């Protein structure tokens, strides 16, 4: 369990960052959301395997632990040879030719004139100029890496850090894991059988997979900000509905409220929060920033898990009202986000640095790409 925990924690740092760095701007939301889609799909598969007719019996439950072997073997034996290094990471290390070759493979270039011109343009845009605009040469003072301490003093990272840390905390303090972990307890206390509780939990996880799949398709069509705002508002409403259902003792209404809560989570607060750290931070600080925000997420996860049972014992049916308040506060963060849909990572980096120096608010819309190049 310790080794699995370390592996899961590492994947939540590396995978969103890697997907964000190798994806073209117009697909970054879709591909970045695939990280959460695979996670919730794995959760659903594990739950199905854990049903009593399959591996959920007293003599077969240990076999569930072997379910991690097939995807791991597939990745190591078949997918690893085709796994390419991030071109941005290669440029950060001064390996320009390797970055060009890798980017060409990622974009499927075959050496045609149009493809080569587009490739060189995208590669050049990955090298920020001293002013922070895309398209310049690498400055001599450009550092090769960044520490967590630099996140607090670098003006271009300070506000992204506040936004990402705040949203990571809101994601966990929304109560989503409590709905998943204690849904069977709520329903069993209201007279449902174990089999009925398992079916409701299976329904919730199935809805979670389907709605994350939907958000993956919508991420680069509607944008991060509207999906996140709709998700937070919907979850807050579902929390109030769940509170009313618990007060009334209505089992059908409890089920509807929990399914609605999970559905609205998968629309935005689930995938968007994992996507943003890979988008908002400068290249040289991205790794330490994602590590820092991920640690906050897991720490918040632990704290909520420890606090919920005492909170439920104290507040009873009102135990989800504090989570509704957190979700309402999260809307302030959502409205403070710039929309990053369709922007390159370098355009987003340039957006934060100069505007912060001029004292502008990050709530203003991103400038058009043409305006960045002409600024």
N, C-alpha and C positions, 0 to 999 in steps of 0.2 A: 504493500500500500504506500509506503514511503517513496519507493522508486517510481511508482505510477504517479504519485503526487508531484514529484520533481519533474517528471516528463510532461505532465499536463501543464504545470506552471510555466515551463520553458516554451511549450508550444504556444501558449497564449501571448508570449512576448514576441517570438520569432515569426510566427505565421502571419499575423496581421501586418507586421512591418514588411515582410518579404513580398506579400501580395500587393501591398500599396506601392512598393518601389518598382516592381516589374510590370505593373498594369498600365496600359494607355489611359489617358485622362478620361476618355468617354466610357471606359469600362471599369474604372477603379472601384466604384461603388458596388457594382454587381460582383466582381471577383473578390473584393474584400469581404462582402457579406457571406460569401461561400464558406468562410471560416466558421461562422456561427451555424450555418446550415449543416455542415458536417458534424458539429458538436451535438446539435439537438437530434439529428438523425441517429447518431450513436446512442444517445440517451433512450430514444424510442426503441431501438433494437435491443438494448440491454434490458429494458422493461419487458419486452415481448419474450425474450429468452428466460426471464425470471418468473414467468407465469407458471403455476403449478403443473399444468399438463406438459410443459416442456422441461425446463431445468430448475423450476422453483420448488422442487421437493427436498425433503431432508437428506436424501441420499445422492442428489444430483446437483445441488446448488453450487458446489465448488467448480463444476465444469464451466460455469459462467465466466470465471476468471480467465479461461483459455480463449475467450472471444476476442481478446486483444491481439492474438497471434496472427490470424489471417491478414488483417490490414497492415500490421507491422511487416510481415513477410513480403506482402505485395509491394510495399513502399521501398523496402531495402533491396529486393531482388529485381524488380521491374522498373520502378519509377526513379530510383536514385540516379541511374546513369543519365537520365534526361533532365535532371534538376540543374538549372543554371544559376550562376551567381548573379546577384543584383548588379546591373550596370552602374547604378549610383554608388554602390559600395566600392566597385572597382575604380571609378573616377576619384572617389575620396582617397584611395590609396595610390593615385597617380598612374594607374594601369589603363591608359586611354585606349590603346589598341584592343586589349582584351574586352573593355567595355563596349567598343564599337562592334566587335565580333559577336558578343553575347546579345546585344540589342538587336542586331540583324537576325539572329536565330529566333529571338522572342517575337519579332514582328513578321517573321516569315519572308524576309527579303531574299530575292534571288539575283540581285545585282543589276536589275533594270535601272534606267536613268531616273524614273520617277521615284522608285522605291529608295534609291540611294540618296537622292536629294532630301526626301522626307526623313530618312534615317539620320543624315548629318544634321538636319535642323533639330530633330528631337534630341540628339546627343549633345548638340551645342546648348540647348535650353537647360540641360542638366547641370551646366557649369555656371553658378551664379557669379555675377560681376561684383566688384567691391561695393557697389551701391545696393546690391541685393536683387538686381533685376536679372531675369533669365537672359541667356544669350551671350554672356561675356566670357573672358578667360578666367581661369582659376587664379585668384590673387595669391601672392606669395605668402601672405599671412593667414591663409585659410587653414584652420587646424584640421588635423586628421581624425579627431574624435572629440567627445565631450563627456564631462562627468555630470553626475547628478547635482553637484554643487553649482555648476554653471547654469543649470536650469533656473536657479533663483536670481541670478545676476544678469543673465542675458536678456535684454529688453524684448528681443524677438520671440523668446520662449516663455516669458513670464505670464502673459495672459492666456496663451494656449494651455499652459500648465494649470492655471486656475480653472479653466473650462473643463479640461479633460479629467482632472482629479475630482472636481465637483460632480461631473456626470457619472464617473465610475462609482462614487459614493452613493449617488442617487439611485443608480441601477440596483445596487445591493440593498439599500435601505428602502427600496420600493416595496419590499415584501414578497418579491417573486419566488424566491427559494422557499419561503414559508408556505406559500400556496402549494408548491409542488411537494414539499416534505410532509406537510401536516394535513393535506386534503383528506386523506383516508381517515385520520383521527377525527376531523370535524364531522365527516359523514357517518363514521361508526358510532359516534356519540349521539347521533340523531336517528339511529335505528337501522342503518343500512348494513347488509351482510358484507363479509369480507370479499366475496365475489363481485358484488355490486360496487364496492369501493375500488377494486382493481380495474373494473371496466371504466369507471369515471376517470381514474388516473391515466388509463390508456387513452381515453378520449382527449384529455388535456394535452398529453404529449403529442398525439397525432395532430391536433389543432396547432400546436406550437411549430411542428415541422412544416405544415402546409402554409402557415402565415409567414414564416421566415422565408420560405421559398417564394412567396408572393412579394415580400419586401425586397428580396434579391433582384427580382425583375423590375421593381419600381424605383430602386435606389438611384439609378442614373436617368430616370425619366422625370420623377417628381422632385428629387433632391433630398438631402439629409435633413434640412431644417423643418420642412413641413411634416415629414414622417415622424421626426422626433417629437415635435409639438403635439401632433395628433395622438401619438402613443402615450405621452405623459398625461394629457387630458383624459384619454380613454381609460387609462389605468386608475386615475384618481376617481373617476365616476364609478368604475367597477369596484373600487375599495368601499365607496359609500354604499353601493348596492349590496355588497357582501356583508357590510355591517348591519344594514337593514334586514337582510335575510337571516343573519344569526340572531338578531333580536326577535324576529318573528318566529324563528324555528322552522322556516320553510325549506325543506330539503331541495325541492326542485329549483327554488330561487338561489340557494347556495351554489348548486351545480352551475346554473346559468352565470352567476357572478364570477365564479372561478374560471370558467371557460372564457368569458369575456375579458377577464384580467390577463390570462395567458395570451389570448389573441391580440390584444392591444400591445402587450409587451413585445411580441414578435414583430410587430409592424415597424417599430423604431427604436425603442430604448434598448432592445437586445442587440441588433446588428450595428446601429449607428455608433453607439458608444465604443465598440471595439474597433470601428473603422477610423474614427476621428484622430486618435493619437498618431496613426501612420500618415495622416494628411497635414496636420497643423504645425508640426515641429520642423525646424531646419534640419537639413541632411546630417550635419555633423553632430546634432544633439538627439536625433531621432531614436537611436538605440537606447540611450540612457533614459530618455523621456518615456518611451513605451514600457521599459522595465519599471520605472517609478510608478506610473499610473496603474500598471498591472498589479504591483504590490499593494497599492491602495485598494484595488478591487477585491483582492483575496483577503486582505485584512478586514475590510468591511463585511465581506461574506462571513468570516469567522465571528465577528462581533454580533452581527444580526442573528446568527445561529445560536449564540450563547444567550442573547437577551430575549428571544421571542417567547420561550416558555414562561419565564418569570413575568413578562409583559402580559401574556395571555391569561396567566393566573390572576394578575392584578386587575386587568381591564375586562376580562371576559369577552363578551360579544363585541366590545368596542376596541378590541386589540388591533384592528386594521386602520383605525382613525389616524394614528401617528404616521403611518405609511402614506395615507392620503395627503397629509400635510407636507411630507417630504416631496411627493410627486408634484404638488402645486408649486412648491419652491423651485423644483427642477425646471418648471416652465420659464422662469426668469433666465436660467442658463441657456435654454433652448432658443429664446428670442435674442440672446446676445451672440449667437453663433453667426459667422458669415457663411453664406452658402458656397460650398466647395465643388459642387457638381460641375463637371466639364473643365475644371481648372487643373493645370499641371501642378505638381508639388512645388516647383520653383516659383510659379505665380503666387501660390498661397504663401510661400515663405517671404516673397517680396512684399506681399500685402501687409503682413504684420510688421516687419521691421521699419520701413519708412513712415508708415502712418502712425506708429507708436511714437516715433521721434517727433512728429509734428503735433502730437497731442490729440489725434483724432480717435474717435471711438471705434471699436471693432464691430459695432452693430451696423455700420454703413455697408451697403452692398459692395461686392467685389467689383473693381473696375473691369471693363472689357479687356480682353487680351491685347487688342490693338492699342489700347490706351497705355498698357504696361510697356509695350515695346517703344511707344513714342514718348514716354515720360522722360 
